[in-house]
Amino acid sequence: MSQDVFEMMQKMNLHSVETQMAIQCAPVFAGLKMSNLLIVAKKDICKVRQILKSAVISWHVVSMWKEKATILLYREEELKQYLNSEAVYTRLQGMGYEGSLESKLERFSQRYQAYQAGQTDFPHEMGFFLGYPKEDVEGFIVNGGRNFLYAGYWKVYANRKAKISLFEKFENARETMITFVSNGGRIEEFCN
């Protein structure tokens, strides 16, 4: 992050939903990524709904734990296509994911909530729901999170150079969005 954007961010209300959406989900709003998790205070779910009501971004509450809500923001058609691609579909099916996108999201929510409650291991299939490349999700699972080539927005197990380039685009989108929101822009305007 550039020094200018960092200083700009220091002057922003870091507790505002708009600021958190800009920081956490800029690549999705910019159309560079199909999905991302947004973690906000439970009380802010209505604000998220209001912001996204006319946007091209869909959302699903994954979990409400203590005072926080974990929400998956996603581009519906892109996420459907990715999860239904042959290699990903087969892997998810082997983990008990069947049916529509909505039913897969519900199953993922159940698995994530069980993890939060200490009832099961972390659901590493989260990487698929976040749109991470299959080779990196599989690499993470097989290697237990070790032996990665690079760590950025996720741990990279293949195509290091291309992923570093993609991560740079994500960072540029985040800087652009932080600047936009800092200057009074609204999330709804950015992602339509």
N, C-alpha and C positions, 0 to 999 in steps of 0.2 A: 504494500500500500504506500502510495506517495506521501510525503510529509504534509503536503497541502491538504490532502483528503483526510489524513489522520487528524490534523489540527481542526479541520471542519467538523469531523465526527466528535471531537472532544467538546464542542459547543452545542451539540445536538442533545435532545432529551433521549437518552439511551433506553428509557423505559417505555417510550411510545411504541405502539404497534407498528406504525409506518417505518420508524427507524429500524426496528428489529426485522421487519420484512425486507427492507433494503439490504441490511447486513447479511441476513441468513439466506435469502432466496433470490438474489439478483440474477443469477444465471437462468433461472426458470422464467422470470419476468422478461428477460432479454431474448428468450427463445433459444438459448444455447443448451439448455438442459431440460429434460422432460419432467423431473420431479425433485423435490427437496423437502426435508423436514423443517418445520417452523415450531419453535418452542416459545410459548408465551404464557403469561399468567392466565389462569382459568377465566378470570373475569373479562379477559379481552377476546374471548371467542366471538362474541357478538360483533365486535369491531372488525375482526377478520372477515366475518360473513358480510358485513356491510361493505367493506373495501372490495371484496371479490364478487359482489353480486352482479356486476355488469362486466366483469373481466373474462378473458378466455381461459382463465386458470380455474380448475376444480379443486376441491379440498375434501379431506376426510379426517375426522378426529381419530387418531390412532390410540391415544391414551390420555386420561386425566389422572394424574398422580400427584398427590399432595396438593400444592397450589399451582401446579403447572399443567398445561395442555400441550401435547405433542400432536401436531397436525401435519398431514402429508398434503402439500400443494403439488398439483400435477396437471400436465397437459394431457387430457383424457385420451385422445386418439393415439398420440405417440406412445403413452404408457400401455394402452391396450395392445397395440401392434408389437411392442417390445416383449411384453409378457406372453403374448401368443406366438412369438417366433419359435420355431421348432425346438431349438436347443434349450431356450429358457423355459418354455412350456413343459417340456419333458422333465426338466430338473425340478420345477415347482410341483408338478404332478406327483413326483416321487416323494415330495415333502407334504403331501396332503392338500395341495391347492387345486381346486376344481372350479368349474363354472365361470360365471361372469366376472368382470373386473370388480364389481361391488362385493361379490362373495369372496374373492381373493383378498380384497382389502379388509374385510371382516375377519377372515382367518388370520391374516397378518396381525391385526389389532389384538386378537385373542392371544396369539403367541407372544407378542411384545408385552402385553399386560401380565401374562404368566411369568415372563422373565423379570419384570419389575417387582412382582410379588415374591420372587425368589423360588418359584416353582419349577423352573426349567432353565436350560442354557440360553444364551443370547441367540436370537433368531437371525443367523447370518444371511438368510435370504433377503434381509432388509436391503442389501445391495441391489438386488433385482428391482425392488420397488422404488429405489432411488435412481434407477436407470444406469447404474454402473455397468460397464462392459462385462459380458459373461466371463471372459477370460480372467478378469480381475476378481470377480466374486468367487469363481472357482479356485483361483490361485490363493485367495485369502483363506477359504475353507480348508483346502488341502494342506496348506502350510501353517495353519493356525495363526495367521497374521504375521508370520516371520518370512524371511527370505524375499522380501519385496524389492523391486528395482528402484522405486521412488515412492515417496509419500507426499501427497498433496491433498486434494479434496477427497481422495480415497487412496488406498495402497495399490500401487501399480505392479502388475506381474507380467505384462506384455506391452509392446509398443510404447516404450518409455518416452521417446522423443515426441511422438504425436500427442501423448497425454500431457506432457509438460506444456506443449503449445496450447492445448485445450484449457489447461488450468490458468494459463496467462490470460486467455480470453475471458474466463470466469472472473478473474481478478479485475480486469478492465471493466466488465459489466458491473461489478460491485462498486467500483470507484465512481462510475458514471451514475449509478442509481443513488449512491450516498450523496453525491453532489446535487442531483436532481431533487431529492427529498429535502436536503438542507436548504435549497433555494426556494422552498415552498411548493414544489411539485407534489402531486398526489399519485400514489401507487396506481390507482385506477387509470390514470392518464398514461403511465409508462408502459403498461402491459396490454394495451388494447391496439 
